[in-house]
Amino acid sequence: MKVRDLPKKQRQIIHAWCMYDWANSSYATSAMAAIVPQYFVYLFTQAVGSELIFLGLTITPSAMYSIAVALSTAVVAISSPILGVLADRIAIKKKILCLYTVSGALITSFSIFVTYLPSSWFWLGVIFFFSNIAFSGGLVFYNSLLPHIAPKALLDNVSSRGFAYGYFGGGLLLAVHLGIIIMMPSDWTDFATRMCLMSVGAWWFLWALWTIKVVPEPTIFNPIKRMTVTKATSLALNELGKTFKELKKFKMLVIYLIAYVLFNDGIQTISTIAPAFGADTLKISTTFLMATILIIQFVATAGSMGFSKLADLITTKNALIVCLIAWCFIGIFGVALAPLTPSSENDYSYSLKFNQARGSYEILSLPELTDSQSDEFWKSKFGNLKEKDLISVDKSSELLNSVKSYDESQFSILISDGPLRSKSTIGPKHPSALDGPIGWWPKLIRTIFWSPLNIPVEYQFLILGIAVGLVLGGSQALARSLFAKISPETRSAEFFSFFAFMGRTSAVIGPVLYSLISIVTAGDNRLAILSILIMLVIGTIYLTKVNVEEGEITAQNEDNRIRSTN
């Protein structure tokens, strides 16, 4: 059976359902993946510096961003099961979806004002916190509609189709945003960035109207009328307790959820933190990060449908395992990304050449200093230097030693000829300085692969992005459709809310773990990623224990029981 074999009305409903992925992927792509992480790192660095010391702990921008991700997903994890129980007893799935959509779109649009507020990085974090709650909460009820719009035989196809719509639609808007930011004069980049975020809200809301108008509210098999707030809360808590008790009837579902918590933790954390890691640790520009994410979108469009075909050939479970194995290799590859050490004059922040006639050094190039706290020290000592200036040998030696020894130095320096005899060095915080317990791994890969092939870190990140695109859509779509196959259709909102609870719980654990390890290790973000990778490996192994056929039989028996009593 194929989608084209379905009645016209059902095909229209499936198309409208997929359009919500088209709508909200503007947030997932342009806001959450491409703009907000880099913009947050930029605002944080401008205001605070490359790290914040709080109660003796070192907090990097990506760690702070990860905390905002964890807190927002925690709210969804707690609230979704309660709302899901109510949505299976009262016809409110679409109403809740609409509420989350309007709230998320409106809050995202408020980003236009963030630069006018004190501590802009903090307020951008607040906006992201609430908009991510709306985005993640809406996905719960959007996903719960899936079993009601397509037969079980087409769940893989329709789920993958939805993700394909999302990647393509999100990619189109991101292409527009990238064009705007590139064409805008540098003085207008900040305003252009905020305008792009505001347009995300508009895109999300307007395209979502198609879904809300066309997709019908699913039939409620055991409805409750005259529901008060107190009664609704009591019912939700009681039903949620019953769900936990009844889980023992759904053995395969429980095993799958355990595996899902583990592997989803890895996928979601890596996907969410990667842009911030690129901006914070690898120092990749916002424009290049956006271009990479744009490429990922279109690769993922094909990847999601490709894995749907693979699922037809080797089963949904086996196709998902292939995806997860690929994710494990991607995690290992991601830790090995390493900026190349400076090798030519243009690679260095400072470049000085001895002027024999004047007996001093001429500054050929120097970095542009920011207003961040970490640059204040540098400005006090070297802020008056300009290109083409001549400085004494002693001043040149002082600059060389400061670049090398100042704890917050992200600079590099090359001094050619003269009394200092062609010296070069990099600062402790320079992107190519690879320290920490696993610094040997990116150093090794840089030595045997990146440096000989002269592949800069931007293109390393691009290669990683293409690999992510190939498996990202497939892993998400197959995980969703596999859950739909082994859960009862008559209790879709309840079980998908529980699915979301487990997913959001894991999405909280991952960023929290990333933040804690990054903070405890004084900013070792690579070690933080490695810890997430371990959970992904364990989840992949656990998935092999799921018997899908047994799970489908159990779900069908539950549907038959509920339908026979109504």
N, C-alpha and C positions, 0 to 999 in steps of 0.2 A: 504493500500500500504506500502511496505517495500523497503529498499534500494536494497535488492537483486533482487527485481522485475524489476529494471531499466535495460536498455541496458548496455552492457559491457563497452562501451566507456564512458557513463555517470558515471558509478561506478568508473572507473579509475580517472575521473576528480574529483569526490567527495573525493576519497582517496588522490589524490595529493593536493587538497585544505586543507584537514585535516593535511597533513604533514607540512604545514607552522606553524600550532599550535605546532606541534612536534619540529619544528626548533626554533621558537622564544621563546618558553617556557623555553629554556635554560637560556635566559636572565631573564625572569620573576621569575624563580625559584632559580637558583644558584646565579645570580648576584643581582637582585633587592630584593629578599626575604631573601636569606640565607647568602650571603657573604658581599655585600656592606654595608648594615646598621651596622652590627657588626664591620666590618673592619673600617668603617668611625668613629664609636664611639671610637674604640681602638686608631686610629691615633689622633683623636681630644683630647682624654683624655691624651695621652702621651705628646702631644704638649702644651695643654692649661690647662688641668685639668678637673674636673667633670663639670665645668660650666665656661662660659665666661661672664664677666661683660662688657657690651658695652653701653655707654651713660646712665649708671645707671640701665640698664636692665640686668636681669640674663638670659642667653641663655644656655640651656642644649644641649648636643650632638644630642639628638633626635629632639629637636626643630630646630636646624641648618639643620639637614638632611631633616626635613619636609619642610623647606624653599626651598631647592634644588628641591624637588618633585613638589612643587607648581609652581616655576618659569618655570620648563621644561614643565609641562602640560599646562601652560598658553600659551606658544609658539604654541603648537599643537592646542589648542582651537581656537586661532586666525587664524592660517594658514589653517586648515583643510577645513572649509566651502568654502574658495576661490578655493582651489585645487579640491574639490569635484565637484563644479559647472563645472569647466573645464573638469574634467574626464567624465562627462556625455555628453559633446559636442565634445570631442576629445578622440580618443582611446588611453588613456595613463594610465589607472588604473594600469596595470601591470608594466609599466615603473616607475611610482611613487613608487609602492611597491618595485621594485628592487632597486631603488635609496635609499630608507630608509633602506632597508636590508643591502646593502653594506656599507653604512655610519655607521649604528649602529654596525655592526660586527667589522668594522675596529677600530672605536673609543673605543669600549669595550676592544679590544686587547691591546690598549695603556696602560691599567692598569698595565702591566708588568713593566713599567718604573716609576710608581708613587713614589716609595720609594727613588728614586735617586734625587727627586726634593725637594727644600725647602718648608716647610709648606705642607707636603704630604697630610694631610686631606683636604686642600683647593683644590688641584689638583685632588684628587679622586672625590670631589664634582663636579668639572668642567667636568670631564669625565662622571660622572653619569648624569649630566645635559644634555649634548649633546646626549649621547647614549639613554637616556630615551625619548628624543624628537623623535629620529629615531624609537625606539620601538613603542611608542604610535602612531606616524604618520603612520607607516606601518600597524598597526592594523585597522586603519580607512578604508584603501583600501582593505585589506584582508576581512574585514567584508562586504564591499560593493559588493564583488563577490558572497556572499551567495545566494541572490535571483536568480542569473543567473545559478546556478549549480544544484539546487534542486527544485522540485515542492513544492508549499505551504504546502501540506499535510505532507511533510517530513522535514519541516524546523526545528521543535523541535529536531527531531532525528539527523539530520546532524549537527546542531549547537552543540548539546550535544556531538556528536561523535568527533567533532573538539576539544572541551575542553578535552575530555577523552584522545585523542591522546597527547595533550599538557601536561597534568598532568603526563601521563606515561612516555613520552619522557624526560620531564624535570626532573622527578624523577630518571630515569636511570642515567643521567649525574650527578645529585646531589649525587647519591650513589657513583659514581666514585670519585667525589670531596671529599666527606666525608672520604672515604677510604684513599685517598692521604694525607689529612690533619692529620688524626689519626696516620698513619704509619710513617709520616715524623718526624725526631728528632725535638725537640722544637726549636733548633737554625734555622731550615729551615722552620718553620711554615709560616713566612711572605712571603718567596719566593714561597712556595707551594700555598698560598692564591692567589698571583698574577698570578701564572701559571694557576690556575683554572679559573680566570677571563679571561685570554687570550684564553683559550680553549672554553669558552662560545661564543666568537666571531666566532671561527672556526666552531663550531657546528651549530650556527645560519645560517651562510652563506652557508655551504655545503648542509645541508638538505633543505634549502629554494630553492635551484636550482631545486629540484623535482617539487615544486609548479610552479615556473616560467616557466619551460619547458613544463608542461602538461596542466595546466589550461589555457583555451583560453581567449583572450581579449573579453569581452562582446560586443554584437552588439550595435552600437550607432544609435538611432532612429532619432535624429535631429542633424546630424554632421555639423561642421563648418570647412572649409578648409582654408588654407593660413592664419594661425593665427600668428600674431606678438605678441611680449611680451606686448606692449602697449595695443593692441586690446584684448589680453587675460585677462589682469588685469581689463580693463574696463568692458568686458563682465562678468567676475566673480563677480565684485561688483554689476553690474546691476542685474544679475540673483539672487545674494544673497538677494538683496533688494526685488526682486519679490517674492522670497521664503518666506520671512518674511510676505509680504502682503497676500500671498496665504494661509498662515497657517490657516486663519480663515475658509477655506474650509475643513480643516482636524481637526475638533474639538476634536475627540478622540485622535488623534496623539498629539495634544497640551497638553491635560490633562495627557496623558501618559508621555510626556517629562518633565512636571512639577514634576510628581511623581518620574520619573527616576533621575532627578537632585538631589532630596532629598535623596532617598534611596541609589543611587549609591555613593553619597558623603560619606555616612556612611560605606558602604562596602569597597570602595577603600581606604579610609583613614585608617580604622582599619587594612586592609590587608597589607598596605604599611608600616604603622608605628609600627605594632606589633613587628617585629624583633628588631627594634631600642629600643622600649619600654622594651623588654625583656632584652636586653644588658645593657641599660642605667639605668632603674628604678629597675628592678628585679635582675640585676647582674648575669644573666644566661650566661654560657660560650658559645663561638662560636660553639664549637663541638656539644653541646647539642641542641642549636638552629637549627643547620643544620640537626641534626638527627630528630628533631621534624618536620621541614619543609619537610623532605624526607617522613616521615610517612603521612603527610598531602597530599602529591602528590598522593600517591597510594589510600588513602581513597577517595580523590576527583575524581579520575578516576571512581571508582564505583558510587560515589555520583552523578556525572553529568549524567550518564546513568540511574541511579535509578530515578532521578527527571524527566527524559524524559518519563519514563514509567508512573510516577505519572501524568504527563501532559496529557497523553493519557486517563487516567481514570477520571481526575477531571478538565480538561482544563488547558491551559498554564497559564492563569492569576491566577487561584486558586492555582496552584502548586507554582507559584512565590510568592504569598502571604504567603504560608506555609514557604517557604525559608526565607522570610523577617522577619516573626515572630520569627523564630529560631535565626536569626541574632540579633534581639533585646535582646533575652535572653543571647546570646553569649557576647554582649557588657556589659551587667550587670555583667555577670560572670567574664569577663576580668578585670573589675575595682576591683573585689574582690580578685584577685590574691595577695598573701601576703607571703613574706619570713617568715619562722618561727623564733621566737626569739631564741637566743642561749640557749641551755639547758644542753649540755654536754661539757666537756673540749675540745673536738675536734671541737666544733662549734665556739669557740672564736678565734679572730685574735691573741690576746696575752693571754698566759696562764702562770701564775707565781705560784710557790709553795714555802712556807717558809722552809728554811734549818735551822733546830734548832741548829745544831752544829756550823754553821758559822754565825748565827744571821742575815741572809740576805735572799733575795728571788732569787730563781733559775728560769731562763727563760726556760720554757718547749717548747714553740712555739711562733712564731712571724710572722707577714706578710712580704711578699716580696715587698719592696718599688719600685716604678717606677720613671721615670725621669719627671713625670708630675709636673706642677707648684704647685698643691695642696699637693704633697708629699715633696716639697722642705723644707717647714717649718718643717715637721716631720723628715726629714733627718738631719736638723741642730740641732735638739734636741735629737733625739733617733736613728740616722742612724748608730751609732757605736755599737749598741747592737747586740749580736749574741746569737744563741741557746746555752744553757748550761751556759751562763754567770751568775755570781752572782752580784746582784745590791742591794744597800742599801734600807732600809725601806723608807727613804726620797725620793730616786729616784723612787721607786715603786709607792709612793703616787703621785709624780709629773706626772708619766706616766698615772696613773688612772685618775687624774683630767684633763689631756690634752685630753685623749680619750673622756671624758665626755663633755668637754666644748669647745674644738676647733671647730669653725663653720664648717670647711671642713672635720672633722673627719668621716671616713667611717668605723672605726675600732670598735672592741669590746674587752673587757678584763675581765679575770677571775683571781682573786688573792685568793689563798687558804691558810688558816691558818695564824699563826703569828699575829703580832700587828695590821694588817689591817683587821683581823677577816673575812676572806672569803667574799670579796666584788666583785661585777661584775657590769658592765655598758656597754652601747653602745653609739656610737657617734651620733651627730645630723644627719649625712648623711648615717648612717648605713641602708642597705636595709630594715631591719625589723622595722625601725622607721617610723610609719605611722601617718603623720600629715595632716593638711589642712582641708578644709570644709567637705570633704567626707571620711576622714581617718577613721571615725567610721565604715564605711561599710566593708572594708577589715579586720579591727580589729574584728568586730563581726563574720564574716565568719571564720576567723582564730581561734577564740575562740571556736565556736560551731562545726567546721568541720575540718579545716586543722590540728590544733594542736592535738585534740583527736585521729585523724587517723594517725597522724605523716606523713603527705604528704608534702614533701619539695616543694619549689616553682618550681623546674624544672619539677616535675611530675604534678603539677597544670597546668603549661604551656602546657604540653603534652596533658592533658585531654582537655584543651581549643582547642589545635591544631586539635585533632581528630574531635571535634564538628564543627570547621571551615571547615575541609575537607569535611564533609558530605553535607554541604550546599553551599560551595564556587562555585563549578562547576555548580551546578544546578541553582543558582541565576544568574550567568553570562550568561549561555547558554540560559536560558528561557527569560531573559531580551532582549538578542539579537534577538532570534527567534520571540518574541512577537512584537518587533519593525518591523521586516521584514514582518510580516503578515499584519500590518496596514499601511505600506508605499508603494508607487507605485514602481513596479519593474523597470519601464522605467526611473525612476529618482533615482536609487539606490545610486549612488555615492553622489549625491547632498543631499539626505535625510540622508544617513549614515554619511556623513560629518557633517551634522547638528546634528545628533545623537551624533557624537563624540564631537562636539562643546559643547553640553549640558553636556556630560559626563566629558569632560576635564575641563569645567568650574566648575562643582561640585568637580572634583578632585583637583582643585586649592583652592576652598573655604575651603574644609575640612582641608588640611594641614596648610593653612594660619590660620584658626581658632584654630587648635591644637597648632600651634606655638605661636600665640598671647596669648592664655590663659595660656600656659606653661610659657611664659616670664612674663606676668603680675602677675601671682601667684608665681613667683620665683621658677619655676620648678615643679609645681604640675601637673604631667602628667596624673594622674588619673582623675582629674577634666577636663582636656582637652579631654580625651576620652569620658567622660560623655556628654560633649557638642555635640560631633559628634553623639552620640547615639540618642539624641533628634531629630535630623534631619532625622535619619533612621526611627524612629517611625512615624513622620509626613508623610514621603514619603510612608510608608506602608499603612497608612490610606487613602491617596490620590489615591493610585492605585486602591482601591475598586470602584472608580467612573468611571473607564474606561470601555466602552462598546465595546468589541473586535469585535463583529459581525458588528456593525455600522462602525467601523474603516476599516474593510476588504472591505465592500461595497464601501466606499468612495475611497479607494486605487484602486480597480478594475475599477471604473468609470474613474479615472484619466488615468489609463493604456489604456483603450479603447479609450479615447479621443486622446491621443498622437499617438497611433498606427493608428487611422483612418485618421490622418492628414499627414501621411508619406507614 
